[in-house]
Structures are given as structure tokens and as C-alpha cells.
């Protein structure tokens, strides 16, 4: 890894070499120790100016930009806090990779086996949080949506009960689209997510998720569900769906404002 040293009149070659030594250590543990040992120099105004000069002179070296952000965070909140954020990012990235591996299994039997092997990792608050982010960042991936709903149901009722729902998807769907499902607010939304993920091309499943999300005051989820409908329908059917939303708004005045918002998407 080769760096162009700053050529500005106020550049400090020794400090630039110290910054380069810091950004090229082998791992984050060594990086933390190095910054702690050289805090007086690196966490100073000249240190921040030097790394800025290096960033400007080496635009292809992404490692410098990352360490510039780390240096700024350390100056504001302290070294420990800055590296704890790095540790959390690394941990959540690794967890995201495991969750993607789970979602990518080829059958529900394989998904159950994978879950059982990784239960202590997947059945956690942090895993749910990471999976929520994956769904938000990848709205066109129905498998993620299905597993998001499934994971919540696993944590509520246990793996046996949650995976059993998948043995009769049509019966499960018939139940989810009934008003009786709304009587259980803890499970209504994860059930609707699971259904919408299992049947991404089924307009009824997406409508169920949209209306359930609205009833539970989750407008962003409702918008994503209707957007999926809009993407998969020809113009005439979008008009029919918009009309159905208008009719539903008339019968459910408490959801009228949200339903009209969804109607505008179509």
C-alpha cells in the first residue's frame, strides 16, 4: 500500500508517516492500541489536518477516509467509544451475513436446520434489528420479508409453532386475511409479513400487509407493500386496486387517511 505524502507548506512529514503507520496496522485491536499510544500526536489539531491532507492526496485509499471518521469520533467521544462503534459495526455485518445465509437456504427444512444450528445468534434482539435493516434496504427481496415475519413469530411462540405455519401456507393465508388476525396485535404484523413474503405476487397478501401495517400505525411498511402491488400490476388493475382502497376507506374511517395515501401511489 503506497501513499502520496502531503506537499503543503504546513505539512509535517513525520506526523504523516505516523498516520500511515496507524492506518496500516494489521487489525482493529492493534489500531486501537496504536492510537492510544500516540494519542497526543494523532488526536491533535495537526493530526486531524494531516489525515485530511492525506485523504486529499490519496483519493483512491478508502482506508484513509475510514480512519479520518474514526479519528474525528475519537476526538469527540474518546478512543474507547469510537472503537466500540467499529466493533458493533463489524459484529452487525457478520450477523447480517449469517442472516442472509439463513434466508438463502433452499427449503424450509433447511431453514429450520440452519436456525437450530445458529439459534443463539439468530433468536436475539440484535438479529431482529439487523434483519429489519436488511428488509428496509432490500424492499424487493420477499424472502427477507418472509424471514422477518418468521423470526418474530419464532421469538413469540417458539420455533416449532412458527415453522408449523409453513406446512399449510394456504390455511395460514386464509387466517391472516381475516379480521380475527387483527385481534392479536403482537402477531398480526409478523404474520402479514410472512404471508406477503411467501406470496410476493399475490395482491391480496400485499394488501393484507398494507392494511395491517396501517392499523398498527406503520405507514412505511404499508407504503412498501402497496409499492410492490403497483410494480406488479398493469395500469387497469392498478386503477381497480385504487378503487378498492377508496371503498375500504369508506368502511374503515379510522384508516381512511392512510388508505387514501396508499391510493395516491397507484
C-alpha positions as CSV (number, residue, x, y, z in Angstrom):
1,X,0.0,0.0,0.0
2,X,1.6,3.2,-1.2
3,X,0.7,6.7,-0.1
4,X,1.5,10.1,-1.6
5,X,2.8,12.3,1.3
6,X,1.4,15.9,1.7
7,X,3.3,18.6,-0.1
8,X,1.6,21.6,1.6
9,X,3.9,24.2,3.2
10,X,2.4,23.3,6.6
11,X,2.7,19.6,6.1
12,X,4.5,17.5,8.8
13,X,6.2,14.5,7.2
14,X,6.9,12.8,10.5
15,X,3.2,13.1,11.5
16,X,2.1,11.9,8.1
17,X,4.3,8.8,8.5
18,X,2.7,8.3,11.9
19,X,-0.8,8.5,10.4
20,X,0.2,6.0,7.7
21,X,1.6,3.6,10.3
22,X,-1.7,3.8,12.2
23,X,-4.0,3.2,9.2
24,X,-1.9,0.2,8.0
25,X,-1.8,-1.8,11.2
26,X,-3.0,-5.4,10.9
27,X,-6.3,-5.4,12.8
28,X,-8.6,-3.2,14.9
29,X,-7.1,-4.3,18.2
30,X,-3.7,-3.1,17.1
31,X,-5.2,0.0,15.6
32,X,-6.8,0.9,19.0
33,X,-3.5,0.3,20.9
34,X,-1.6,2.4,18.4
35,X,-4.0,5.3,18.6
36,X,-3.9,5.1,22.4
37,X,-0.1,5.1,22.5
38,X,0.1,8.1,20.1
39,X,-3.0,9.9,21.2
40,X,-1.2,13.2,21.9
41,X,0.0,13.5,18.3
42,X,-2.9,11.9,16.4
43,X,-5.8,13.4,18.3
44,X,-4.4,16.9,18.0
45,X,-5.4,19.6,15.5
46,X,-2.2,18.9,13.5
47,X,-3.1,15.2,13.5
48,X,-6.5,15.9,12.1
49,X,-5.1,18.3,9.5
50,X,-2.5,15.8,8.4
51,X,-5.0,13.0,7.8
52,X,-7.1,15.4,5.8
53,X,-4.1,16.2,3.7
54,X,-3.5,12.5,3.1
55,X,-7.1,11.9,2.2
56,X,-7.0,14.7,-0.4
57,X,-3.7,13.4,-1.8
58,X,-4.8,9.8,-1.9
59,X,-8.4,9.7,-3.1
60,X,-8.2,6.0,-4.0
61,X,-7.2,4.9,-0.5
62,X,-10.6,4.3,1.2
63,X,-8.8,3.3,4.4
64,X,-7.8,6.9,5.0
65,X,-11.4,8.2,4.8
66,X,-12.5,5.5,7.3
67,X,-9.7,6.4,9.7
68,X,-10.5,10.1,9.3
69,X,-14.0,9.4,10.5
70,X,-12.6,7.2,13.3
71,X,-10.2,10.0,14.4
72,X,-13.0,12.6,14.4
73,X,-15.1,10.3,16.6
74,X,-12.2,9.6,19.0
75,X,-11.6,13.4,19.4
76,X,-15.3,14.0,20.2
77,X,-16.2,10.9,22.3
78,X,-13.0,9.3,23.2
79,X,-11.0,6.4,21.8
80,X,-13.0,3.6,23.6
81,X,-16.3,4.9,22.3
82,X,-15.0,5.3,18.8
83,X,-13.7,1.7,18.6
84,X,-16.8,0.3,20.3
85,X,-18.8,1.7,17.4
86,X,-16.3,-0.1,15.0
87,X,-16.7,-3.3,17.0
88,X,-20.5,-3.0,16.8
89,X,-20.4,-2.4,13.0
90,X,-18.2,-5.5,12.5
91,X,-20.4,-7.6,14.7
92,X,-23.6,-6.5,12.9
93,X,-22.0,-7.0,9.5
94,X,-21.1,-10.6,10.5
95,X,-24.6,-11.1,11.8
96,X,-26.1,-9.8,8.6
97,X,-24.0,-12.4,6.6
98,X,-25.4,-15.2,8.8
99,X,-28.9,-14.0,8.4
100,X,-28.5,-13.8,4.6
101,X,-27.2,-17.3,4.7
102,X,-30.3,-18.4,6.6
103,X,-32.6,-16.6,4.2
104,X,-30.8,-18.2,1.2
105,X,-31.4,-21.8,2.3
106,X,-33.2,-23.8,-0.4
107,X,-36.2,-25.1,1.6
108,X,-38.0,-24.6,4.9
109,X,-36.5,-27.8,6.2
110,X,-33.0,-26.4,5.6
111,X,-34.0,-23.1,7.1
112,X,-35.2,-24.9,10.3
113,X,-31.9,-26.9,10.5
114,X,-29.9,-23.7,9.9
115,X,-31.9,-21.9,12.6
116,X,-31.4,-24.7,15.1
117,X,-27.6,-24.7,14.5
118,X,-27.5,-20.9,15.0
119,X,-30.3,-20.3,17.4
120,X,-28.2,-18.4,20.0
121,X,-27.1,-16.0,17.2
122,X,-30.4,-15.6,15.3
123,X,-33.0,-15.6,18.1
124,X,-31.8,-12.3,19.6
125,X,-32.9,-8.7,19.7
126,X,-29.8,-7.7,17.6
127,X,-30.6,-10.2,14.9
128,X,-34.2,-8.9,14.6
129,X,-32.8,-5.4,14.4
130,X,-30.3,-6.3,11.7
131,X,-32.9,-8.3,9.7
132,X,-35.2,-5.2,9.9
133,X,-32.4,-3.1,8.4
134,X,-31.9,-5.7,5.6
135,X,-35.6,-5.7,4.8
136,X,-35.6,-1.8,4.7
137,X,-32.6,-1.8,2.5
138,X,-33.8,-4.5,0.1
139,X,-37.6,-3.9,-0.3
140,X,-37.7,-6.1,-3.4
141,X,-36.5,-9.3,-1.6
142,X,-39.6,-11.2,-0.5
143,X,-37.5,-13.9,1.2
144,X,-36.1,-11.3,3.6
145,X,-39.7,-10.2,4.4
146,X,-40.9,-13.7,5.0
147,X,-38.0,-14.5,7.4
148,X,-38.6,-11.2,9.2
149,X,-42.1,-12.3,10.0
150,X,-41.0,-15.8,10.8
151,X,-38.3,-14.7,13.2
152,X,-40.7,-12.5,15.2
153,X,-43.1,-15.4,15.4
154,X,-40.3,-17.7,16.5
155,X,-39.4,-15.4,19.3
156,X,-43.0,-15.0,20.3
157,X,-44.2,-18.7,20.1
158,X,-41.1,-20.8,19.6
159,X,-39.6,-22.4,16.5
160,X,-41.9,-25.4,16.4
161,X,-45.1,-23.3,16.3
162,X,-43.6,-20.8,13.9
163,X,-42.3,-23.3,11.4
164,X,-45.5,-25.3,11.6
165,X,-47.3,-22.4,9.9
166,X,-45.4,-23.2,6.8
167,X,-46.8,-26.7,6.5
168,X,-50.2,-25.2,5.4
169,X,-49.5,-21.9,3.7
170,X,-53.0,-21.6,2.2
171,X,-54.7,-22.2,5.5
172,X,-52.3,-19.8,7.1
173,X,-53.1,-17.2,4.4
174,X,-56.8,-17.7,4.9
175,X,-56.5,-16.9,8.5
176,X,-54.2,-13.9,8.1
177,X,-56.5,-12.1,5.8
178,X,-59.4,-12.3,8.3
179,X,-60.3,-9.6,10.8
180,X,-59.6,-12.2,13.6
181,X,-55.9,-11.8,12.9
182,X,-56.1,-8.2,13.9
183,X,-57.3,-9.2,17.4
184,X,-53.7,-10.3,18.2
185,X,-51.7,-7.1,17.6
186,X,-48.4,-8.8,18.6
187,X,-48.7,-11.4,15.9
188,X,-50.8,-9.6,13.3
189,X,-47.9,-7.7,11.6
190,X,-45.3,-10.6,11.6
191,X,-48.0,-13.0,10.2
192,X,-48.8,-10.5,7.4
193,X,-45.1,-10.1,6.7
194,X,-44.7,-13.8,6.5
195,X,-47.7,-14.1,4.2
196,X,-46.6,-11.3,1.9
197,X,-43.1,-12.8,1.7
198,X,-44.4,-16.2,0.9
199,X,-46.7,-14.9,-1.9
200,X,-44.9,-11.8,-3.3
201,X,-47.1,-11.8,-6.4
202,X,-50.4,-12.1,-4.6
203,X,-52.1,-8.8,-4.4
204,X,-54.3,-9.9,-1.5
205,X,-51.3,-10.8,0.5
206,X,-49.7,-7.4,-0.1
207,X,-53.0,-5.6,0.6
208,X,-53.3,-7.5,3.9
209,X,-49.8,-6.4,4.9
210,X,-50.6,-2.8,3.9
211,X,-53.8,-2.6,5.8
212,X,-52.5,-4.4,8.8
213,X,-49.5,-2.1,8.9
214,X,-51.8,0.9,8.7
215,X,-53.9,-0.4,11.5
216,X,-50.8,-0.7,13.6
217,X,-49.6,2.8,12.6
218,X,-46.7,1.6,10.5
219,X,-47.1,3.7,7.4
220,X,-43.7,3.0,5.9
221,X,-44.4,-0.8,5.8
222,X,-47.8,-0.1,4.2
223,X,-46.2,2.1,1.6
224,X,-43.7,-0.6,0.7
225,X,-46.5,-3.2,0.4
226,X,-48.6,-1.0,-1.9
227,X,-45.5,-0.2,-4.0
228,X,-45.0,-3.9,-4.6
229,X,-48.6,-4.1,-5.8
230,X,-48.1,-1.1,-8.1
231,X,-44.9,-2.6,-9.6
232,X,-46.6,-5.9,-10.4
233,X,-49.9,-4.7,-11.8
234,X,-50.9,-3.4,-15.2
235,X,-52.4,0.0,-15.4
236,X,-56.0,-1.2,-15.5
237,X,-55.6,-3.4,-12.4
238,X,-53.8,-0.6,-10.5
239,X,-56.9,1.5,-11.1
240,X,-59.1,-1.2,-9.8
241,X,-56.9,-1.6,-6.7
242,X,-57.1,2.2,-6.2
243,X,-60.9,2.0,-6.3
244,X,-60.8,-0.9,-3.8
245,X,-58.7,1.2,-1.4
246,X,-61.2,4.1,-1.7
247,X,-64.1,1.7,-0.9
248,X,-62.2,0.3,2.1
249,X,-61.6,3.9,3.3
250,X,-65.3,4.4,3.4
251,X,-65.9,1.3,5.5
252,X,-62.9,1.9,7.8
253,X,-62.8,5.6,8.6
254,X,-60.1,5.2,11.2
255,X,-57.8,4.1,8.4
256,X,-59.2,6.5,5.7
257,X,-56.3,8.9,5.7
258,X,-53.7,6.2,5.4
259,X,-55.7,4.3,2.7
260,X,-56.0,7.5,0.6
261,X,-52.3,8.0,0.9
262,X,-51.8,4.5,-0.4
263,X,-54.3,5.1,-3.2
264,X,-52.2,8.0,-4.4
265,X,-49.3,5.6,-5.1
266,X,-51.4,3.8,-7.6
